[in-house]
Every structure is written in structure tokens, then in C-alpha cells.
Amino acid sequence: MPDEEWERFLRESEAGSPGAPEEPSARARMVTRRLQEEPEPPRGWRTHQPPRPRRGKGWYGVGLAKS
């Protein structure tokens, strides 16, 4: 290997290559795996469930009637 090519290789390796992908961190890999294992929630405009109606308002009337 010629010296010029070796020096070019050393310069490029010190500078880093911009096209090389970075490996994700261990935490990022764990989060990705957990999200892939979770079941996907249902999607669509009919999947919303409104909250249940509040109960117990009749007891206010009973309390007021006894007073």
C-alpha cells in the first residue's frame, strides 16, 4: 500500500465518514423493542368511548327533600 494512500486513509478515519450510520443507544433499542411488542391501539373515528355518565345526582334531591 503506498504511503500516500495510507495517509489519506488515516486522515479520513480521523475525520469520520459522514455517510456511516450511528448505532442507536441501548436505551433507544429497548424502547424500540418495547414499542414493537405492544399491541397497536385501534384507530379510527369510531374508537372513541365517551366517559360513563356520572351517577348519584338523585341523592341530592333526597337530601334536600328531607330538610
Contacts in CASP RR format, 6 or more apart in sequence:
PFRMAT RR
TARGET T0000
AUTHOR 0000-0000-0000
METHOD contacts of the structure
MODEL  1
MPDEEWERFLRESEAGSPGAPEEPSARARMVTRRLQEEPEPPRGWRTHQP
PRPRRGKGWYGVGLAKS
24 32 0 8 1.000
41 47 0 8 1.000
END
